[in-house]
Amino acid sequence: MSTNTLERVLVAESKAGDLAAFTELIRRSTPSALRSIRAIARNAADAEDLIRDTLVNALKELGSFDQRSTFTTWLTSNAVNNALPLLNFR
């Protein structure tokens, strides 16, 4: 099974309420999102808070993920959007 096919299956299962599938999506996608947040936050504590908020929001907003991009891209984009307000405080 290709990576894209596996991701589509994991997304479908996650949307159906399969927490194990969602956990796997998060396991695969969090490193990229966290790297992006760390580049913006430049503070480990802020980065941890932001990734936690991003993951909670991802679970809440999973239904809106339309798979026009990969899940990793979607999660990272959400993470960056959550982190951008920090730039206003520098």
N, C-alpha and C positions, 0 to 999 in steps of 0.2 A: 504494500500500500504506500503510495507516495505521501510526502509530507503534507501537501495541500489537501489530499483526500482525507488523510488522518485528521487534519485540523478541522475540515468541514464536518466530519463525524463527531469530533469532540465538541464543536460548537452546537451542533444539533442536539446532542445528548445533554449538554449543559443547559440549553434552553428548555429542555424537557424536564429539568430538575435534577440531573445526575451530578451530584456534588463531586464525585471522583473525577468525572470528565472535566469539570470546571477547574478542579485542583491541578490537573495535568496541563490544561491550557495556561494557567497561571505559572506553573513551574517552568514551562517553556518560554514564557513571554516576559516574566518579571525582570530578568537580568538586563535586557535592553532598556526597559522603562526606567529601571533604577539608575543605569548609567546616565541616561538623559537628565534625570532629576538631579543627580549629584553634580553634573556639569553646571546646572543653573543654581542650585542651592548652595553648593560649596560648604555645606555644614551637614555632618552625618545625622545629627538629630532631626534637622528639618527634612532631610531626604527620607529618613525612616517614617516620619509622620506623613509626608506627602505620598509615599508609595502605599502606605496603609490606607489612606483616604482614596487613592486611585483604585486600589483593589476592591474596596467596599463599593465604590461607585460603579466599577465594572460589573460587579454582581447585580447591582440594582438596574443597570442600563443594558444588560446583555441582550435584552429583547430588541433594542434599537440597533444592534450590530447587524449590518446588512451584508457583510462579507464582500464588499467591493474592494477591500484591502485585506491583508492578513490580520489575524487577531493581534499579533505582536505590534504591527503598525498602529492599529486602533488603540491598543492599550498604551503604547508609547506616546501617541498623540494626546490622549487624555492626561497622561502623566505630565507632559510638558505644559499643557494648558493649566493644570493645577499648580505647577511650579512657577509659571510666569509672574504672578503677582509678587513673588519675592524680589524680582528685579526692581520693583518700585521702592523697595525699602533699603536700597544700597546707596 
